[in-house]
Amino acid sequence: MHTAAEQQAEGLKEKLAAERPALEETLSFYVAECLEFTFAGEFHDHLTMEEALEAYDKIPSERMNADKCIGFCIEEDGGFVGMYELVVNDKVQRENINSINYFRDALREQAKKWNEELEAKYGIKKEDDK
């Protein structure tokens, strides 16, 4: 049994949760000619997946001795959350993708579609295919 004070506290928590706006999360993509030092080569950000794939294909792999990548950025209510690698040197970074709850859970169907697109259309190998 709950005391009257506990019930009142629960009611207030529910009311506050209902009034609080949901966090707005956005996802965009980036392409870096050099994964480790993004300032050392071409870098394009705030892209759609299609734009990222196009930019990635245009960067010649032999131009720099670096890890070319496609990544994604997560922002939450206008604040930066993080940048994560999606593809590095033509290999899908599955472990990295699956370790990020937002990408894995909220965007599961879209991520699956992107993954299939990367592997089928562009011939990009899975990370464990060597």
Buried (B, 14 or more C-beta within 10 A) or exposed (E): EEEEEEEEEEEEEEEEEEEEEEEEEEBBBBBBBBBEEBEEBBBBBEBEBEBBBEBBEEBEEEEBEBBBBBBBBBBEEEEEBEBBBBBBEBBBBEEBBEEBEBBEEBBEEEBEEBBEBBBEEEEBBEBEEE
